[in-house]
Structures are given as structure tokens and as C-alpha cells.
Amino acid sequence: MGKRFLRSIAIANEDLPASATIQPRDLPVNPLSFLLLRLQITRVNPTASLLYSAIDDVITQITNVTIRHNGENIISGSLRDLMVLNMVYQRAMPGWSLLNNDSGSIASLVFPICFGKRMYDPMSGFPATRRGALQFLLTAGADGAAYSDVNLSVEAVELIEETPSEYFKATTLAATSVAGQFDMVLPIGNPLRGILMFDTGLGGSTDEVLSWGQVRLLKDNVEQMYGVSDFEVMASELHSQMGCMVGWPGHVHQLNAAGAGLENTDDAEQLVNSGYQGYAFMDFDPLRDGYYELETAGASNIVLRGVGDEATAIRALPLERVMVK
């Protein structure tokens, strides 16, 4: 006989004020596989800003999503960081409906936030807890130019007949790089399955002046898995890891309007992929079965070492596998 899961509304559809942090909301007590964060926007000024811009802006607007258990952050990062991490590791893709460029139209965007190595995995998810111990928090910035209102809702998928043996933890490390060698210290204790990294230089520039530059992974000063790699190569590889060459958001096809889109010219189609620009994933679990992973228990120090070109803001989200005690 097959097992069951339970999908339910954890936070009912409500207005999300701009430039505000919502009060902590309790999540279900049963084991959790993932959440579905829905953002609903009302379109304005569609002629001045294309729909893809509105989608990209609302992702940028959510500056922090946090899942906290007994005061400890289990998941914490900007919506864009968490979106990319869930896409590249859990293969959990965002979705949308009612996309329309008309003024006053509604667009609905959904972002999975996983607690385990994949959606619906019976052994990998957040374990059962008591009421009020597991909470959802969210911080929003200003509304984008292409929409006037944002609503929020959250649905949860509970593994009501399972007892997960592990869950995954992902919190943000932020620092400023230097022109030259620098280290970012990583957490010790739990095995790591990967690290999502962001490079401001690659994210907002058209040259090869990078923040991370060449990257090494060191455990007690000994190179591990990534002896040395160019960040730009890892960033380009990100799309193949997600199974796509050009992805949403920030994706637009632009035709030559003067010729009614009929000319076969080099500039007839423009592909813009700003949504994932600047990201790379240092993958320790390429088979997605745990055959490879980075052990950290007993280490004195584990660092990401960059050799960059400039002093800019950088981020990393180590993906930790936490065993349920």
C-alpha cells in the first residue's frame, strides 16, 4: 500500500507590505519536505517595463527568507539565492501562471524551498517538531516599477507517515573580497553537499574583473575536491547543472520591429539571462546520491580561498546535511 503526504496552506494569501518584515509565522509540526512560496503581483505600466522585468524585480524585492527552528536559522537567504540553490541541487524549479502584460493584470509566481535532498524524499526532510518551534520569516524591499502590489502565501508538503533521518541546512555567509588572496571560513561539523557562490563582479559587469577570481577549497590547509577552478568556468557550468542553457527569469526574445520580425539578421534575437548572472555552484554531490560529499567533522578549519581582482560584496551558501538525532 502506498504512503501518503499532506499538502496544506501554511500562510493564507495576504498583502505583503513593501519595505517591511512580516511577523514570524508558525509552520506545520509534521515532517516537512518543502514549502511553496507564492508571490502574486498586480501589473502596472506594462509599456515601460516588460513582464520579464517585473518577474526579476519581485525576486529582487524579497531580500531575505528565513526558516528558523528554536531560534536557529535552518534556511536563510535572499529569494534569488534560495531559488538558484533549489534549482541547481534539488532540481526544484520556480513556476508561474497568469503571466500577462496588461495593466491591472495579475501574475502568480511560485518558488519551492526544500528541506531535503529532493522534493517528496521520505528520508530527507525536516523532522516532526512542536507547535511554534519552526517558523517562517520574510523581509521585502520596495515594490518594482512594473507592479503596484504584492500578495504572499505559503503552502507546505508534509510527510505525515515518514521519519526523516536527515535534513538540509543552507544559510548565507557574506563578506567583501579583496584584490588578491582572501579566505571565507566555512562551517564545521556537518557534511557539505555543495556551496552556492555569488560574484558581484561577474554579476554586474561586462569585463573579466571578478570578485572570486580563481577559487580553491581547503580543509586544514590541504586542497579538497576543487584544487583550483576559475569562477567564470563554474558560473558557465551552472546552466548545464540546472539542465538549461538560457533560463527564466530575465529571459527575453527581442525582434527587429522595423521589419515586422522577418529579417534574418544577427541582432534579430536577443537573449538576456540576468536572473542567474554571477552565480556558481561548487558541487560535492554530482551524482545526487551521497556517494561524494565533503566531510567537515574534526577539521580545524575549512575555507574557500579566492584570488580576485577587486574588493566587492560576495556571498556563499554552504549546503549542510544534518543528521536527525
C-alpha positions in Angstrom: 0.0 0.0 0.0 1.3 3.4 -1.0 2.3 6.1 1.6 0.7 9.5 1.9 1.8 13.0 2.0 -0.3 16.0 3.1 -0.3 19.4 1.2 -1.9 22.3 3.0 -1.9 26.1 3.3 0.5 27.3 5.9 0.0 31.0 5.3 -3.1 32.1 3.6 -3.0 34.7 0.7 -2.3 38.1 2.3 -0.9 41.5 1.4 2.9 41.8 1.6 3.8 45.4 2.6 6.7 46.9 0.7 9.9 47.6 2.7 8.8 45.5 5.7 9.4 42.3 7.6 6.5 40.1 8.3 6.0 38.7 11.8 7.2 35.1 12.3 4.6 32.6 11.3 4.3 29.0 12.6 4.8 26.2 10.2 3.3 22.7 10.5 4.6 20.2 13.1 4.7 17.1 10.9 7.9 16.3 9.0 8.3 18.7 6.1 9.6 18.0 2.6 9.3 21.5 1.1 7.4 24.8 1.1 5.9 26.6 -1.9 6.3 30.4 -1.6 3.8 32.2 -3.8 4.1 35.8 -4.8 1.2 37.5 -6.6 1.8 40.8 -8.3 -0.6 43.3 -9.9 0.9 44.8 -13.1 1.2 48.5 -13.9 2.9 50.5 -16.6 3.4 47.5 -18.9 4.6 49.5 -21.8 7.5 50.9 -19.8 8.6 47.6 -18.3 8.4 44.2 -19.9 6.9 41.3 -18.0 10.3 39.6 -17.5 11.5 42.8 -15.7 8.5 42.5 -13.3 9.4 38.9 -12.5 13.0 39.7 -12.0 12.2 42.8 -9.8 9.9 40.8 -7.5 12.6 38.2 -6.9 15.0 41.0 -6.1 12.4 42.6 -3.7 12.4 39.6 -1.3 15.7 40.3 0.4 15.5 37.5 3.0 13.6 34.3 3.6 14.3 32.6 6.8 13.1 29.3 8.3 14.0 29.2 12.0 13.8 26.3 14.4 14.1 27.1 18.2 15.9 30.3 17.3 18.4 28.6 14.9 18.4 29.5 11.2 17.9 26.4 9.1 17.4 28.3 5.8 18.3 31.9 5.4 19.0 33.9 2.2 17.6 36.2 -0.4 14.9 34.7 -2.6 17.1 34.8 -5.6 19.9 32.9 -3.8 17.5 30.3 -2.5 15.8 30.0 -5.9 19.1 29.3 -7.6 20.2 26.8 -4.9 17.0 24.9 -5.1 17.2 24.8 -8.9 20.7 23.6 -9.1 20.8 21.0 -6.3 17.2 19.8 -5.6 16.1 20.4 -9.3 13.1 22.2 -7.8 12.2 24.9 -10.4 10.1 28.0 -9.9 6.8 28.2 -11.7 4.2 30.8 -12.8 0.7 31.4 -14.0 -1.5 34.2 -15.4 1.5 36.0 -17.0 0.1 38.9 -18.8 1.5 42.4 -19.8 -1.9 44.2 -19.4 -2.1 46.9 -16.8 -4.0 45.7 -13.8 -3.5 42.0 -14.6 -2.4 39.5 -12.0 0.8 37.3 -12.2 1.4 34.5 -9.8 5.0 33.2 -9.2 5.8 30.1 -7.0 9.2 29.2 -5.5 9.9 25.8 -3.9 12.1 25.9 -0.7 13.3 22.3 0.1 14.3 20.9 3.4 15.8 17.7 2.0 17.9 16.5 -1.0 14.8 16.3 -3.3 11.1 17.0 -3.1 9.0 14.3 -1.5 12.0 12.2 -0.4 10.7 10.1 2.6 14.1 10.0 4.4 15.3 13.5 3.7 13.2 16.4 5.2 12.8 18.4 8.3 11.6 16.2 11.2 8.5 16.5 13.3 8.6 19.3 15.9 6.3 21.0 18.4 3.9 23.8 17.6 5.7 27.2 17.4 9.2 25.8 17.2 9.5 26.0 13.4 8.8 29.5 12.0 8.8 31.3 8.7 10.1 34.9 8.3 10.4 37.2 5.3 11.7 40.6 4.6 10.7 42.6 1.5 12.2 45.7 -0.1 10.5 48.3 -2.3 8.0 47.3 -5.0 9.3 47.2 -8.5 8.4 49.7 -11.2 6.2 47.3 -13.2 3.8 46.3 -10.4 1.9 48.1 -7.7 1.0 45.3 -5.2 2.4 42.0 -3.9 0.5 39.3 -2.1 2.1 36.4 -0.3 1.0 32.8 0.5 2.9 29.7 1.6 1.9 26.0 1.2 3.6 23.1 2.9 4.1 19.5 1.9 4.2 17.3 5.0 5.5 13.7 5.1 2.9 12.5 7.5 3.9 8.9 7.6 7.6 9.2 7.5 10.5 9.8 9.9 13.3 11.6 8.0 16.8 10.8 9.0 18.4 14.0 7.7 17.6 17.5 6.6 19.5 20.1 4.7 20.6 23.5 6.1 21.5 26.5 4.0 22.4 29.9 5.5 24.2 32.9 3.9 27.8 33.8 4.5 28.6 37.4 3.4 31.9 39.1 3.1 33.9 41.6 1.0 36.6 40.3 -1.3 39.9 41.9 -1.9 42.2 42.5 -4.9 44.3 39.4 -4.2 44.1 36.4 -2.0 41.3 36.1 0.7 39.5 33.4 2.6 35.9 32.8 3.6 35.6 30.4 6.6 33.0 27.6 6.2 31.0 25.9 9.0 32.4 22.8 10.6 30.5 19.7 11.9 28.1 18.7 9.2 29.0 17.2 5.8 28.6 19.6 2.9 26.9 18.6 -0.4 27.8 21.8 -2.2 28.3 25.6 -2.0 26.3 28.2 -3.9 28.5 31.2 -4.6 27.9 34.7 -5.9 30.4 37.0 -7.5 29.4 40.7 -7.7 32.0 41.4 -10.3 30.6 38.8 -12.7 27.0 39.6 -11.7 27.1 43.3 -12.7 30.0 43.7 -15.2 30.8 43.0 -18.8 34.6 42.6 -18.3 36.7 40.0 -16.6 37.2 41.8 -13.4 35.9 39.2 -10.9 35.4 39.2 -7.2 36.2 35.5 -6.5 38.6 35.0 -9.5 40.3 31.6 -9.0 38.8 29.5 -6.2 40.3 26.8 -4.0 38.7 24.7 -1.3 41.0 23.9 1.7 40.5 21.6 4.6 43.2 22.1 7.3 45.2 23.8 4.5 45.0 20.8 2.2 43.2 21.2 -1.1 39.9 19.2 -1.3 37.9 18.4 -4.5 38.4 21.8 -6.0 42.1 22.2 -6.1 41.7 25.4 -8.2 39.0 26.5 -10.6 38.1 29.7 -12.4 34.9 31.1 -11.0 33.8 32.1 -14.5 34.0 28.4 -15.6 31.9 27.3 -12.7 29.4 30.1 -13.4 29.0 29.0 -17.0 28.6 25.4 -15.9 25.7 26.4 -13.6 23.3 26.3 -16.5 24.2 22.8 -17.5 23.8 21.7 -13.9 20.3 23.1 -14.0 19.6 21.4 -17.3 19.1 24.6 -19.3 21.2 26.9 -21.4 19.1 30.0 -21.1 16.7 30.2 -18.2 14.0 32.2 -16.6 13.9 34.9 -15.1 15.5 37.7 -17.1 14.8 36.0 -20.4 13.5 38.0 -23.4 13.4 37.5 -27.2 13.6 40.8 -29.0 12.8 41.0 -32.7 13.6 43.8 -35.2 10.3 45.7 -35.2 11.1 47.7 -38.3 10.9 44.6 -40.5 8.0 43.0 -38.6 10.4 40.4 -37.3 11.0 38.9 -40.7 14.7 39.7 -41.2 17.3 37.1 -40.6 19.9 39.4 -39.0 22.4 38.8 -36.3 20.6 41.1 -33.9 17.1 39.9 -34.5 17.1 37.8 -31.3 18.5 39.0 -28.0 18.8 36.6 -25.1 19.1 38.2 -21.7 19.9 35.9 -18.8 20.3 38.3 -15.9 18.4 36.2 -13.4 21.3 33.8 -12.7 24.2 36.2 -13.6 27.0 36.0 -11.1 26.2 32.6 -9.6 28.3 29.4 -9.5 27.8 26.1 -7.7 30.7 24.1 -6.1 29.2 20.7 -6.3 30.3 18.0 -3.9 27.5 15.6 -4.7 27.3 15.4 -8.5 25.5 12.0 -8.6 22.9 13.3 -6.1 23.1 10.0 -4.1 25.6 10.9 -1.4 28.5 8.9 -3.0 30.6 12.1 -2.8 30.4 14.7 -0.1 32.8 16.9 1.9 33.3 15.7 5.5 33.9 18.5 7.9 33.7 16.8 11.3 37.0 17.0 13.2 38.6 19.6 10.9 40.3 22.6 12.4 39.3 24.9 9.5 37.7 24.8 6.1 37.9 27.8 3.8 37.0 28.9 0.4 40.1 30.8 -0.9 39.6 33.3 -3.7 42.2 35.2 -5.7 40.2 38.1 -7.1 40.6 41.4 -9.0 38.6 43.8 -6.8 37.0 44.4 -3.4 33.3 43.8 -3.7 30.5 42.0 -1.9 30.5 38.3 -2.2 28.2 35.5 -0.8 28.2 31.8 -0.2 25.5 29.4 0.9 27.0 26.1 2.1 24.5 23.2 1.8 24.9 21.2 5.0 23.5 17.7 5.6 22.3 17.5 9.2 21.5 14.1 10.7 18.4 13.9 12.9 19.3 12.9 16.4 
